[in-house]
């Protein structure tokens, strides 16, 4: 889940959103990535990582509960 413009968004990438060990995939900074978000319309936005990897964002009506790690 991503918070942007006071709303919560779900990311969908062209590939997996992690490397299988909980780290970002190739093309994204770890633990921070300074990319760009552009709102397309009320429910869609796009994100481009600092290395040029695109993600598609869909606005969530209600925030999801965060995953809990033990």
C-alpha positions in Angstrom: 0.0 0.0 0.0 1.2 3.5 -0.9 0.0 6.8 0.6 -0.2 9.6 -1.9 -2.2 12.9 -2.0 -3.9 11.9 1.3 -5.2 8.7 -0.1 -4.2 5.0 -0.1 -3.1 3.2 -3.3 -2.3 -0.3 -4.3 0.6 -0.9 -6.7 0.6 -3.2 -9.6 3.9 -3.7 -11.5 4.8 -5.3 -14.7 6.5 -7.9 -12.6 6.7 -9.0 -8.9 6.7 -6.2 -6.4 9.4 -7.8 -4.2 12.4 -10.1 -4.7 10.9 -12.9 -2.7 12.8 -11.9 0.5 10.7 -8.8 1.3 13.0 -6.4 -0.6 12.0 -4.2 -3.5 12.6 -5.6 -7.0 15.5 -4.6 -9.2 15.1 -1.0 -10.3 14.0 0.4 -6.9 15.9 1.8 -4.0 16.0 0.0 -0.7 14.5 1.2 1.7 13.7 4.5 -0.1 13.1 5.3 -3.8 12.8 8.8 -5.0 10.6 8.5 -8.1 7.6 10.3 -9.6 3.9 9.8 -9.1 1.4 11.2 -11.7 -2.3 11.1 -11.1 -4.1 9.9 -14.3 -7.7 10.2 -13.0 -9.6 9.9 -9.7 -8.8 6.2 -9.3 -5.5 5.7 -11.2 -2.0 7.0 -11.0 1.4 6.0 -12.3 4.8 5.8 -10.5 8.2 5.7 -12.1 11.1 4.7 -9.9 14.4 6.6 -9.8 15.8 4.0 -12.2 12.8 4.3 -14.6 10.8 1.2 -13.6 7.0 1.9 -13.9 4.2 0.9 -11.5 0.5 1.3 -11.9 -1.4 2.6 -8.9 -5.1 2.0 -8.1 -6.9 4.1 -5.4 -8.3 2.1 -2.5 -11.7 3.0 -1.2 -10.7 1.9 2.3 -7.1 1.5 3.6 -6.0 -2.1 4.0 -4.7 -3.3 7.3 -0.9 -3.4 7.2 0.9 -6.8 7.2 2.3 -7.7 10.6 5.8 -9.2 10.8 7.0 -11.3 13.7 
